[in-house]
Amino acid sequence: MDALDRFADLDRFPVHDLDGPRGRALLADCQTGLATQGAANLPAFLSTESVASLAAEARALETLAYAKNTRRNAYFTPDDPSLPQDHPLRRFFPIVISQVAGDVLPPASHLAQLYASDLLKEFVRRALGLPRLFRRADVFQNVNLVFIPPGGVQPWHYDQNQFTITLLLQPPGEGGDFEFVPNLRTATEPSYDGVARLFRGEHPGVVRLPRPAGTLTLFRGEHAMHRVSPVAGTRPRITAILTYDEEPGQWATDAENTMIYGPRVRDIMAARRATER
Ligand SMILES: [Fe+2]
């Protein structure tokens, strides 16, 4: 049985009936948002009770998160001293977040049940207009929790994935806004002037999505530069990231997973490779 009806507000968001008139209207709204802004934002997608239980589950797993406190540029590239000092590729910003890998999520947890929902996956597939969609095979990357502590920040960047699905489980007390500039670059034009303007705090096209607890967001971050503004207050901002692929069987490399999840996952992968030999 699909668990989605226990977690989502299907009266407001009829993802179980996408061919009915209200389901079609919901899909059309999402498709318009994705086409014009790169984002479809569904506040109160989760019921109040289920978001409370999902947030409590997440807080219980926080001690297993791998904390990252480093600097990076918006393009995930190393510094290039051949470029002028003020080039956007040479702007390195602090990143302070921590992340829980999918392999530690109990299979009976509400978040695991939500990720297992075929109704949710089918809704995402149709909203994104894709011929097929699969849950990610990689047991570390499939479903994650991201914590941004007070004082933490996720700096400006473009995504390497074509789309990202997030659930806001716990908004912070203050700050922690999801901000982005739709279509800041294209496949052929990097628009570094616009990026430099954004970094100076002068870009007029910054969009901030309202994302109270329980919001589902479908986001295309390949051409829309985005960040989470610095988190203030006393509690972390917590989001779940649900990862899907257009092809089955997708795994990240051991090096990528070690970078994201730290020594715990590095050791698991090393043990696995040793038994393969
Ligand atoms: Fe991103």
Boltz pocket constraint, residues with backbone or C-beta under 6 A from the ligand:
constraints:
  - pocket:
      binder: B
      contacts: [[A, 157], [A, 158], [A, 159], [A, 221], [A, 226]]
      max_distance: 6.0
